[in-house]
Each structure stands twice: as C-alpha cells, then as structure tokens.
C-alpha cells in the first residue's frame, strides 16, 4: 500500500530521525500542542457552522464523547 504523503521519503526519514533525537519531554509537549491545535480547529469549525460558541462546545462534546457526557455539562438540558 502506497503512502498518502506528499513528503519526499528521504525528508520523512530525516524528520523522524530528528524527532527521535528529541527528549521525551519535548515530544510530549509537541504532541500536546498538536492535539490542542486540532481540538481548537475542530471547535472553531463547529462554531462557524452553528454560529454560536456555546452550542459549538456542546456539539463538540456530543460528537467526541457522546450524548451521556453532554448531559453532564452544566447548563445543558435535553442534550
């Protein structure tokens, strides 16, 4: 199965080699930062679609954690 990346395989190998040289703390911080970015973009997308920040937060929780978790949010009824 071929790769879906448009990155040259030599560059990808170099990136991986350089990442492996970093400390676990650095890699954890990088992962955390990337996760926060993706979550933020996901929420922003929902906010743009729904036109309401609070509704977007509720929709995001419902989408990623399910309706039961949404019901546990403060100020949410009939989620």
Secondary structure, DSSP 8 states (H G I E B T S, - for coil): ------S-HHHHHHHHHHHHHS-HHHHHHHHHHHHHHHHHHHHHHHHHHHS-HHHHHHHHHHHHH-HHHHHTSTT----
